[in-house]
Amino acid sequence: MKRPSILLATLVGALALAGYANAGNPFNVTVVRFQPGTSPAQMRAAVNSAGADVVADLSEVNALAVVPRSPGFLARVDKNAAVTVAFQDVMLASNHGRGEGHGYGSGRAHDFDDNGHGSFPDPWHDLPSFLGVTNPEGILQWDDNRMNVPSAWKKTKGDSKIVVAVVDTGVDAKHRELKDQLDNRLGGNFVSCDDLHAMVDLGLIDPWSLIDCNNSDFEGHGTWVASRIAGDANGFASNGVAPGVRVASYKVLAAGLGGLTSWIVSGIVDACSSRDVDVVNLSFGGYLDPSDPDDADVYELLSDVVSYCKANGVALFAAAGNEHVRIDRVNMMIDGEPLAGVGRVTNGPDGIATVTPGSPSPADYDLRGLLEVPAGLPGVTMVSATANAIGAAPSSVPLRWRSHIGSRDQLAYYSNYGSRVDLAAPGGARRYEIPLYDGGDGDILYGGWGSFGALVPKGLICSDPFEGDLVNSACFKLAGQGFGWMQGTSMAAPNVSGVAALVLSERRDLRNHPDALVARLKATAQRHLTNYMGGNDPDDFSPALDGTPCPTGFCHIDQHKPIPFSDAYGAGLVDAGAAVR
């Protein structure tokens, strides 16, 4: 058995990376894996006799998460013939959709009146402007039109028997758009409060994090995702892609922190064990090093979880990531096992993420050769993000980019791309389709440039002290309920999950057949798109608009080399109307 060690994980921020950070495992959670055929009782007996307590039952994928009671546990448990490997858990993921420069949270609690009525869609869905700002589609919920969702609505708005699991930061069960959409029989909180207490005691996180020890959403990300999938058609604000289906909340990420692999695996396995869940949405991600034996063990565990879900007839859709790197589709050996369709970041310069101006070293942004999870896991559908359009930019924006003004459905400037991408969907982007540090004033999200959904007014997203006002953020209140525009592949994934739910509602023959469902979405995707978005430019060392230097390159978009269609969009932009027909 390999000797476990502290794992390194890349925690993905909004667009800039936290880097390859030693997230550590201060509460000493260890994952023990067993031979197939070992019963749950035998697993528990093995770890208990070796001196550990079970903190998460992962027996459906031949594993347990445990905390040793005394030194020497690894040597003792290694003597059990049923044990194949043990490795320390890792803080694996953060969400994939807060938008570059944060792009969220002004802390100003902007309020608007409730002008709802009872027609469909809801009154804000087709509202032509917001605070005087319009967008090329002419409605706030522009992404539905780009996915041809209104055509699908003529046949179905969703069947209440279809359930989408939102594996995320939780869902605000009291939000007006979601209180009647949640299936409270399913889901729950898989974030260990004991783990959070241990991190507080060690001074690793602030005590306020303990407020997240409940089933609700202290951040707002999961609430937004759930509302995009199935926001209620209740005559108030806006509605989701499939307002007739239900969502279930599986809380696996702590606000502003991320989630341990054991939390994430527990939530996904529980969803796929329920026999009620049809689709799992995964709007988060991280990266693992295949050359590290322990990272390889984590990857193998996650791969087994995907296989378990698919065997139970559940489709998984995941955010491609916001680092703007190329992710190749490869076949490779991981931990001695051959895997096909692995998402690996290219080893070329396209594997270096967007570098924030002023960064002294590109090393923190170097993802070359790493494996993206969960979107890059074999069997998971990876979703890239598209923008509304390229808005009319001022002269400060490079001329060659301004020559594409008006072009719609471009690969978003933050979205990952590459041969591993399966499908594309709107994720929203700043009006000029470049980072705020290159676009400056007017490079906004609100008004239909970002993607619109429900948020938690007092959550971490809405209370973040991002400088400026609504122009540079997206959070406001409508009759006391939180809403906002966001951007990210986190926003693209639920768009596809919502379309998948509509298809399952109308096409009963596709239920419990995830491969056939994904094949249907790919076969009917839109392929008329022309992409002008390039990768990160390693040779552009020009400063940001405010003069912040770019000593490393990779701060700006390469506007001379567009990313090819299949690398940007996969099979194409998802089309709800065609898929339902």
C-alpha positions as CSV (number, residue, x, y, z in Angstrom):
1,M,0.0,0.0,0.0
2,K,1.3,3.5,-0.9
3,R,2.3,5.7,2.0
4,P,-0.3,8.6,2.2
5,S,0.9,12.1,2.3
6,I,-0.5,15.6,2.2
7,L,-2.0,16.2,-1.2
8,L,-1.6,19.3,-3.3
9,A,-4.7,20.7,-4.9
10,T,-5.3,23.6,-7.2
11,L,-8.2,25.7,-5.8
12,V,-9.9,27.4,-8.7
13,G,-11.0,31.0,-8.1
14,A,-13.2,33.1,-10.3
15,L,-10.7,33.5,-13.1
16,A,-7.3,34.0,-11.5
17,L,-6.0,31.0,-9.7
18,A,-5.0,30.6,-6.1
19,G,-2.3,28.5,-7.5
20,Y,-1.0,25.0,-6.6
21,A,-1.7,25.4,-2.9
22,N,-1.0,23.0,-0.1
23,A,-4.5,22.9,1.1
24,G,-3.5,20.3,3.6
25,N,-5.7,18.1,5.7
26,P,-5.5,19.5,9.2
27,F,-8.3,17.3,10.5
28,N,-6.6,14.1,9.2
29,V,-9.4,12.6,7.2
30,T,-8.1,9.5,5.5
31,V,-9.9,7.6,2.7
32,V,-9.6,3.8,2.8
33,R,-10.4,1.8,-0.3
34,F,-11.3,-1.9,-0.3
35,Q,-11.4,-4.8,-2.6
36,P,-14.7,-5.2,-4.6
37,G,-17.1,-7.5,-2.8
38,T,-16.1,-6.3,0.7
39,S,-19.3,-5.7,2.6
40,P,-19.9,-2.3,4.4
41,A,-19.8,-4.2,7.7
42,Q,-16.5,-5.7,6.9
43,M,-15.1,-2.3,5.9
44,R,-16.2,-0.7,9.2
45,A,-14.8,-3.6,11.2
46,A,-11.5,-3.2,9.4
47,V,-11.0,0.5,10.1
48,N,-12.5,0.3,13.6
49,S,-10.1,-2.5,14.6
50,A,-7.2,-0.6,13.2
51,G,-8.2,2.4,15.3
52,A,-10.2,4.9,13.3
53,D,-13.7,6.3,13.3
54,V,-15.9,6.4,10.1
55,V,-16.9,10.0,9.2
56,A,-18.3,9.3,5.7
57,D,-19.8,6.1,4.3
58,L,-18.5,5.7,0.7
59,S,-19.1,1.9,0.6
60,E,-21.1,2.2,-2.7
61,V,-17.7,2.8,-4.3
62,N,-15.7,0.5,-1.9
63,A,-14.4,3.2,0.3
64,L,-14.8,4.8,3.8
65,A,-13.6,8.2,5.0
66,V,-12.2,7.9,8.5
67,V,-10.3,9.8,11.2
68,P,-7.6,7.8,13.0
69,R,-7.8,7.8,16.8
70,S,-4.1,7.1,17.3
71,P,-0.8,6.9,15.6
72,G,0.0,3.8,13.6
73,F,-3.4,3.5,12.0
74,L,-1.9,3.2,8.5
75,A,0.4,0.3,9.4
76,R,-2.4,-1.5,11.2
77,V,-5.0,-1.1,8.4
78,D,-2.5,-2.1,5.8
79,K,-2.4,-5.6,7.3
80,N,-6.0,-6.2,6.3
81,A,-6.1,-8.1,3.0
82,A,-9.3,-6.3,2.0
83,V,-7.6,-2.9,1.9
84,T,-6.2,-1.8,-1.4
85,V,-5.0,1.7,-0.6
86,A,-5.4,4.5,1.9
87,F,-4.7,8.2,1.2
88,Q,-5.3,11.5,2.9
89,D,-8.3,13.5,1.8
90,V,-7.8,16.7,-0.1
91,M,-9.5,20.1,-0.3
92,L,-10.3,19.6,-3.9
93,A,-12.6,22.2,-5.4
94,S,-14.1,25.6,-5.5
95,N,-16.9,26.8,-7.7
96,H,-16.5,27.8,-11.3
97,G,-18.6,30.9,-11.6
98,R,-18.0,34.1,-9.8
99,G,-16.8,36.0,-12.8
100,E,-13.5,37.6,-13.4
101,G,-12.5,40.4,-11.0
102,H,-15.1,38.7,-8.9
103,G,-17.9,40.4,-10.9
104,Y,-20.2,40.0,-8.0
105,G,-21.2,41.4,-4.7
106,S,-21.4,45.1,-4.1
107,G,-22.7,44.8,-0.5
108,R,-25.1,47.7,-1.3
109,A,-28.4,45.7,-1.2
110,H,-30.0,47.5,-4.2
111,D,-33.8,47.2,-3.9
112,F,-36.5,47.1,-6.6
113,D,-40.2,46.8,-6.4
114,D,-42.2,43.6,-7.0
115,N,-44.0,44.1,-10.3
116,G,-44.9,40.4,-10.9
117,H,-47.9,39.0,-12.6
118,G,-49.1,35.5,-13.4
119,S,-48.3,35.0,-17.1
120,F,-45.5,32.8,-18.5
121,P,-42.6,33.4,-18.7
122,D,-42.2,35.5,-15.6
123,P,-42.1,39.3,-16.0
124,W,-38.4,39.9,-15.8
125,H,-37.6,37.1,-18.2
126,D,-38.4,39.2,-21.3
127,L,-37.8,42.6,-19.8
128,P,-36.0,44.6,-22.5
129,S,-33.7,46.6,-20.2
130,F,-32.3,47.0,-16.7
131,L,-31.5,50.5,-15.4
132,G,-31.4,51.6,-19.0
133,V,-29.0,48.9,-20.1
134,T,-30.0,46.7,-23.1
135,N,-28.3,43.8,-24.7
136,P,-28.4,42.4,-28.2
137,E,-31.1,39.8,-27.5
138,G,-33.3,42.5,-26.0
139,I,-34.4,40.5,-23.0
140,L,-32.8,39.9,-19.6
141,Q,-33.0,36.1,-19.9
142,W,-31.1,36.2,-23.2
143,D,-29.5,32.8,-22.7
144,D,-32.8,31.0,-23.1
145,N,-33.3,32.4,-26.6
146,R,-29.8,31.4,-27.6
147,M,-30.5,27.8,-26.5
148,N,-33.9,27.8,-28.3
149,V,-35.7,27.1,-25.0
150,P,-39.0,28.9,-25.8
151,S,-39.4,26.4,-28.7
152,A,-39.1,23.6,-26.2
153,W,-41.5,25.2,-23.8
154,K,-44.2,24.7,-26.5
155,K,-44.0,21.0,-25.7
156,T,-42.9,20.9,-22.1
157,K,-41.9,23.1,-19.3
158,G,-40.6,20.1,-17.4
159,D,-42.1,17.1,-15.6
160,S,-42.2,17.1,-11.8
161,K,-41.0,13.5,-11.8
162,I,-37.6,14.7,-13.2
163,V,-35.1,15.6,-10.5
164,V,-31.8,17.5,-11.0
165,A,-29.3,17.2,-8.1
166,V,-27.4,20.4,-7.5
167,V,-24.1,19.4,-5.9
168,D,-22.8,22.7,-4.7
169,T,-22.8,25.2,-1.8
170,G,-26.4,24.4,-0.8
171,V,-29.7,26.0,-1.9
172,D,-31.7,28.7,-0.1
173,A,-34.9,26.8,0.6
174,K,-36.7,30.0,1.6
175,H,-36.0,31.8,-1.7
176,R,-39.3,32.7,-3.4
177,E,-38.0,31.2,-6.7
178,L,-37.0,27.9,-5.1
179,K,-39.1,27.1,-2.1
180,D,-41.6,25.2,-4.1
181,Q,-39.0,23.7,-6.5
182,L,-36.9,21.8,-3.9
183,D,-37.5,18.1,-3.4
184,N,-36.9,18.0,0.4
185,R,-37.0,14.2,0.5
186,L,-33.6,14.2,-1.2
187,G,-30.1,15.7,-0.5
188,G,-28.8,17.3,2.6
189,N,-25.6,18.7,4.0
190,F,-22.4,16.7,3.4
191,V,-20.0,19.3,4.8
192,S,-18.6,18.1,8.0
193,C,-19.1,20.6,10.8
194,D,-16.5,18.7,12.8
195,D,-14.0,19.4,10.0
196,L,-14.9,23.1,10.0
197,H,-14.5,23.3,13.8
198,A,-11.1,21.7,13.5
199,M,-10.0,24.2,10.9
200,V,-11.2,27.1,13.1
201,D,-9.4,25.7,16.1
202,L,-6.2,25.5,14.1
203,G,-6.6,29.1,13.0
204,L,-6.9,28.1,9.3
205,I,-10.3,29.6,8.6
206,D,-12.4,32.4,10.2
207,P,-15.0,31.4,12.9
208,W,-17.7,32.9,10.6
209,S,-17.4,29.7,8.5
210,L,-19.1,27.8,11.2
211,I,-22.4,29.5,10.2
212,D,-22.2,27.3,7.1
213,C,-22.9,24.2,9.2
214,N,-26.5,23.8,8.0
215,N,-28.4,22.8,4.9
216,S,-28.8,26.3,3.6
217,D,-26.5,28.3,1.3
218,F,-24.2,30.8,3.0
219,E,-22.5,31.7,-0.3
220,G,-25.3,31.9,-2.9
221,H,-23.6,29.9,-5.7
222,G,-25.8,26.8,-5.3
223,T,-28.9,28.9,-5.1
224,W,-28.0,30.6,-8.3
225,V,-27.4,27.3,-10.1
226,A,-30.6,25.8,-8.9
227,S,-32.6,28.8,-10.0
228,R,-31.1,28.7,-13.5
229,I,-32.2,25.1,-13.8
230,A,-35.7,25.2,-12.3
231,G,-36.5,28.7,-11.0
232,D,-40.3,28.8,-10.4
233,A,-42.7,30.1,-13.0
234,N,-44.6,32.0,-10.3
235,G,-45.3,35.4,-11.8
236,F,-42.3,36.9,-10.0
237,A,-38.9,38.0,-11.4
238,S,-37.7,35.3,-13.8
239,N,-37.8,31.5,-14.2
240,G,-35.4,28.7,-14.9
241,V,-34.9,26.7,-18.1
242,A,-37.1,23.9,-16.8
243,P,-39.5,25.4,-14.2
244,G,-41.6,22.2,-14.1
245,V,-38.9,19.9,-12.8
246,R,-37.6,19.6,-9.3
247,V,-34.1,20.2,-7.9
248,A,-32.5,18.6,-4.9
249,S,-29.7,20.2,-2.9
250,Y,-26.5,18.3,-2.1
251,K,-24.3,20.6,-0.1
252,V,-20.7,19.6,-0.5
253,L,-18.9,22.9,-0.6
254,A,-18.4,25.3,2.3
255,A,-18.8,29.0,1.6
256,G,-15.5,30.6,0.4
257,L,-13.6,27.4,1.2
258,G,-14.4,24.5,-1.2
259,G,-14.9,20.9,-0.3
260,L,-13.0,17.8,0.7
261,T,-13.1,14.9,-1.7
262,S,-15.0,12.9,0.9
263,W,-17.7,15.5,1.1
264,I,-18.1,15.7,-2.6
265,V,-18.1,11.9,-3.1
266,S,-20.6,11.5,-0.3
267,G,-23.0,13.9,-2.0
268,I,-22.7,12.5,-5.5
269,V,-23.0,8.9,-4.4
270,D,-26.1,9.8,-2.3
271,A,-27.7,11.5,-5.3
272,C,-27.0,8.6,-7.6
273,S,-28.1,6.0,-5.0
274,S,-31.6,7.6,-4.6
275,R,-33.1,6.2,-7.8
276,D,-35.0,9.5,-8.0
277,V,-32.3,11.7,-9.4
278,D,-32.0,11.9,-13.2
279,V,-29.3,14.5,-13.7
280,V,-26.4,15.7,-11.5
281,N,-25.0,19.3,-12.0
282,L,-21.4,19.9,-11.0
283,S,-20.6,23.6,-11.2
284,F,-17.2,23.4,-9.5
285,G,-13.7,22.1,-10.3
286,G,-10.1,21.6,-9.5
287,Y,-6.9,20.0,-10.8
288,L,-4.9,16.9,-9.9
289,D,-1.4,15.9,-10.7
290,P,-1.3,12.4,-12.3
291,S,2.4,12.0,-11.5
292,D,1.5,12.2,-7.8
293,P,0.5,8.8,-6.5
294,D,-2.0,10.2,-4.0
295,D,-3.6,12.5,-6.6
296,A,-3.9,9.5,-8.8
297,D,-5.8,7.7,-6.0
298,V,-8.2,10.6,-5.7
299,Y,-8.7,10.6,-9.5
300,E,-9.5,6.9,-9.5
301,L,-12.0,7.3,-6.7
302,L,-13.8,10.1,-8.5
303,S,-13.8,8.0,-11.7
304,D,-15.4,5.1,-9.9
305,V,-18.1,7.5,-8.6
306,V,-18.9,8.6,-12.2
307,S,-19.1,4.9,-13.3
308,Y,-21.4,4.2,-10.3
309,C,-23.7,7.1,-11.3
310,K,-23.9,6.1,-14.9
311,A,-24.6,2.5,-14.0
312,N,-27.6,3.9,-12.0
313,G,-28.8,5.8,-15.1
314,V,-27.8,9.3,-14.0
315,A,-26.2,11.8,-16.3
316,L,-23.5,14.2,-15.0
317,F,-22.9,17.7,-16.5
318,A,-20.0,19.8,-15.2
319,A,-18.4,23.2,-15.7
320,A,-15.3,23.2,-18.0
321,G,-13.5,25.7,-15.8
322,N,-12.7,29.4,-15.9
323,E,-8.9,29.4,-16.4
324,H,-9.0,29.8,-20.2
325,V,-6.6,26.8,-20.8
326,R,-6.8,24.1,-23.4
327,I,-7.9,20.7,-22.0
328,D,-7.1,17.7,-24.3
329,R,-9.1,14.5,-24.5
330,V,-6.6,11.7,-23.9
331,N,-6.3,8.0,-23.1
332,M,-3.8,7.4,-20.4
333,M,-2.9,5.1,-17.5
334,I,-3.8,6.5,-14.1
335,D,-2.8,4.5,-11.0
336,G,-2.2,1.5,-13.2
337,E,-5.6,1.6,-14.8
338,P,-6.2,2.6,-18.5
339,L,-8.8,5.3,-18.8
340,A,-10.3,6.8,-22.0
341,G,-11.6,10.3,-22.4
342,V,-9.5,11.9,-19.6
343,G,-9.4,15.7,-19.6
344,R,-5.8,16.7,-19.3
345,V,-4.5,20.3,-19.6
346,T,-2.2,20.6,-22.6
347,N,1.6,20.6,-22.0
348,G,2.0,23.6,-24.4
349,P,1.7,27.3,-23.6
350,D,-2.1,27.0,-23.8
351,G,-1.9,25.2,-20.5
352,I,-1.0,28.4,-18.6
353,A,-4.0,30.2,-17.2
354,T,-4.9,33.8,-17.5
355,V,-2.3,35.7,-15.4
356,T,-3.6,38.6,-13.4
357,P,-1.6,41.8,-14.3
358,G,1.0,42.5,-11.6
359,S,1.6,38.8,-10.8
360,P,5.3,38.3,-10.2
361,S,5.4,34.7,-11.4
362,P,3.4,32.6,-13.8
363,A,4.2,29.5,-11.8
364,D,1.0,29.8,-9.8
365,Y,-1.0,29.8,-13.1
366,D,0.9,26.8,-14.7
367,L,-1.6,24.0,-15.0
368,R,0.2,22.1,-17.8
369,G,-0.3,18.3,-17.6
370,L,-2.8,18.4,-14.7
371,L,-6.1,16.6,-14.8
372,E,-9.3,18.7,-14.6
373,V,-12.0,17.3,-12.2
374,P,-14.9,16.6,-12.2
375,A,-15.6,17.8,-15.8
376,G,-12.6,16.0,-17.2
377,L,-13.5,12.6,-15.7
378,P,-14.4,10.0,-18.2
379,G,-18.2,9.9,-18.5
380,V,-18.8,13.4,-17.4
381,T,-20.1,15.9,-20.0
382,M,-17.8,18.9,-20.0
383,V,-19.6,22.3,-20.8
384,S,-17.8,25.4,-22.0
385,A,-19.3,28.9,-21.7
386,T,-20.4,31.4,-24.3
387,A,-21.0,35.1,-24.2
388,N,-24.0,37.1,-25.2
389,A,-22.1,39.1,-27.8
390,I,-19.1,41.5,-28.1
391,G,-20.4,44.9,-27.1
392,A,-19.5,48.2,-28.7
393,A,-16.2,48.8,-26.9
394,P,-14.4,52.2,-26.5
395,S,-11.1,53.1,-28.2
396,S,-9.1,51.8,-25.2
397,V,-10.0,48.2,-26.4
398,P,-7.6,47.0,-29.2
399,L,-8.8,47.7,-32.7
400,R,-8.6,44.1,-33.9
401,W,-11.0,43.1,-31.2
402,R,-13.4,45.9,-31.9
403,S,-13.6,44.7,-35.5
404,H,-15.7,41.8,-34.2
405,I,-18.2,43.9,-32.3
406,G,-21.7,42.4,-32.5
407,S,-20.5,38.8,-32.9
408,R,-22.7,36.6,-30.7
409,D,-22.1,33.4,-28.8
410,Q,-18.3,33.7,-28.7
411,L,-16.4,31.4,-26.4
412,A,-16.3,33.4,-23.1
413,Y,-12.9,34.9,-22.4
414,Y,-12.5,33.0,-19.2
415,S,-13.8,29.6,-20.4
416,N,-11.6,26.5,-20.7
417,Y,-11.6,24.9,-24.2
418,G,-10.1,22.0,-26.0
419,S,-10.9,18.6,-27.5
420,R,-12.3,17.4,-24.1
421,V,-15.2,19.9,-24.4
422,D,-18.5,18.1,-25.2
423,L,-21.1,20.9,-25.4
424,A,-21.3,24.7,-25.0
425,A,-24.0,26.8,-23.4
426,P,-24.3,30.5,-22.4
427,G,-22.4,31.4,-19.3
428,G,-22.4,35.2,-19.7
429,A,-19.4,37.5,-19.9
430,R,-18.6,41.2,-19.5
431,R,-19.9,43.4,-22.2
432,Y,-16.6,43.8,-24.1
433,E,-15.8,40.1,-23.8
434,I,-12.5,40.8,-22.2
435,P,-11.5,41.0,-18.5
436,L,-12.4,44.1,-16.6
437,Y,-8.7,45.2,-16.3
438,D,-8.6,45.3,-20.1
439,G,-12.2,46.7,-20.7
440,G,-12.5,49.3,-18.0
441,D,-15.7,51.3,-17.4
442,G,-18.7,49.9,-19.2
443,D,-17.4,46.3,-19.2
444,I,-20.4,45.3,-17.1
445,L,-22.3,42.2,-16.3
446,Y,-25.7,43.5,-15.5
447,G,-28.5,44.2,-17.9
448,G,-28.2,40.9,-19.7
449,W,-24.4,40.6,-20.4
450,G,-24.0,38.2,-17.5
451,S,-26.5,35.4,-16.8
452,F,-29.4,36.1,-14.5
453,G,-30.5,34.1,-11.5
454,A,-31.4,34.0,-7.8
455,L,-28.9,34.8,-5.1
456,V,-28.8,34.9,-1.3
457,P,-29.0,38.6,-0.2
458,K,-26.8,38.0,2.9
459,G,-24.7,35.4,1.3
460,L,-20.9,35.6,0.7
461,I,-21.4,36.6,-3.0
462,C,-23.8,39.5,-2.3
463,S,-21.8,40.8,0.7
464,D,-18.4,40.7,-0.8
465,P,-16.9,44.2,-0.6
466,F,-16.1,44.5,-4.3
467,E,-15.2,48.1,-5.2
468,G,-17.7,50.2,-7.2
469,D,-21.4,49.8,-7.6
470,L,-23.9,47.7,-9.6
471,V,-21.8,48.5,-12.7
472,N,-19.0,46.3,-11.4
473,S,-21.1,43.8,-9.5
474,A,-24.4,42.1,-10.1
475,C,-26.2,41.5,-6.8
476,F,-29.5,43.3,-5.9
477,K,-32.7,42.6,-4.1
478,L,-36.2,42.5,-5.6
479,A,-38.9,42.6,-2.9
480,G,-36.4,41.3,-0.4
481,Q,-35.2,38.4,-2.6
482,G,-31.7,38.2,-3.9
483,F,-30.9,38.2,-7.7
484,G,-27.9,39.0,-9.9
485,W,-26.0,38.5,-13.0
486,M,-23.0,36.2,-13.0
487,Q,-20.5,34.8,-15.4
488,G,-18.7,31.5,-15.5
489,T,-18.8,27.9,-16.7
490,S,-20.7,27.4,-13.5
491,M,-23.5,29.2,-15.3
492,A,-23.1,27.2,-18.5
493,A,-23.4,23.8,-16.8
494,P,-26.9,24.4,-15.3
495,N,-28.1,25.7,-18.6
496,V,-27.3,22.3,-20.1
497,S,-28.7,20.5,-17.1
498,G,-31.9,22.4,-17.5
499,V,-32.1,21.5,-21.2
500,A,-31.4,17.9,-20.3
501,A,-34.3,18.0,-17.8
502,L,-36.6,19.3,-20.5
503,V,-35.6,16.5,-22.9
504,L,-36.1,13.8,-20.2
505,S,-39.5,15.3,-19.5
506,E,-40.6,14.9,-23.1
507,R,-38.5,11.9,-24.2
508,R,-39.3,9.2,-21.7
509,D,-37.2,6.7,-23.8
510,L,-34.1,8.5,-22.7
511,R,-34.7,8.3,-19.0
512,N,-32.1,6.1,-17.2
513,H,-29.9,6.2,-20.4
514,P,-27.3,8.9,-19.8
515,D,-25.2,8.1,-22.9
516,A,-28.3,8.3,-25.1
517,L,-29.3,11.6,-23.5
518,V,-26.0,13.2,-24.1
519,A,-25.9,11.8,-27.7
520,R,-29.2,13.5,-28.3
521,L,-28.0,16.8,-27.0
522,K,-24.8,16.6,-29.1
523,A,-26.7,15.5,-32.3
524,T,-29.1,18.4,-32.1
525,A,-26.6,21.1,-31.0
526,Q,-26.2,24.3,-33.0
527,R,-23.2,24.3,-35.3
528,H,-23.6,27.7,-37.2
529,L,-21.3,29.5,-34.8
530,T,-18.1,31.2,-35.7
531,N,-15.6,31.8,-32.9
532,Y,-13.1,34.7,-32.8
533,M,-11.9,34.2,-29.2
534,G,-8.3,33.2,-28.9
535,G,-6.2,31.8,-26.1
536,N,-4.0,33.6,-23.6
537,D,-1.3,35.6,-25.4
538,P,2.2,34.6,-24.0
539,D,3.9,37.5,-26.0
540,D,1.7,40.4,-24.9
541,F,3.4,42.2,-22.0
542,S,1.4,45.4,-22.3
543,P,0.1,46.7,-19.0
544,A,-3.6,46.8,-17.9
545,L,-5.6,49.9,-18.4
546,D,-4.7,51.2,-15.0
547,G,-1.0,50.8,-15.8
548,T,-0.5,47.6,-13.8
549,P,2.4,45.8,-15.5
550,C,2.2,42.4,-17.1
551,P,5.8,41.1,-16.6
552,T,5.0,37.5,-17.4
553,G,2.7,37.6,-20.5
554,F,-0.5,35.5,-20.5
555,C,-2.5,38.6,-19.2
556,H,-4.4,39.3,-22.4
557,I,-6.3,37.5,-25.1
558,D,-4.4,36.5,-28.3
559,Q,-6.7,38.1,-30.8
560,H,-4.9,36.8,-33.9
561,K,-5.5,33.0,-33.4
562,P,-9.1,32.1,-32.9
563,I,-9.8,28.8,-31.1
564,P,-11.3,26.3,-33.6
565,F,-15.0,25.5,-33.4
566,S,-14.8,22.0,-31.9
567,D,-12.3,23.1,-29.2
568,A,-14.6,26.1,-28.3
569,Y,-18.0,24.5,-28.5
570,G,-17.5,20.7,-28.7
571,A,-20.5,19.3,-30.6
572,G,-22.0,22.8,-30.6
573,L,-24.3,25.2,-28.6
574,V,-27.0,23.2,-26.9
575,D,-30.5,23.5,-28.6
576,A,-33.5,22.7,-26.4
577,G,-36.1,23.0,-29.1
578,A,-34.3,20.6,-31.4
579,A,-33.4,18.2,-28.6
580,V,-37.0,18.0,-27.4
581,R,-38.4,17.5,-30.9
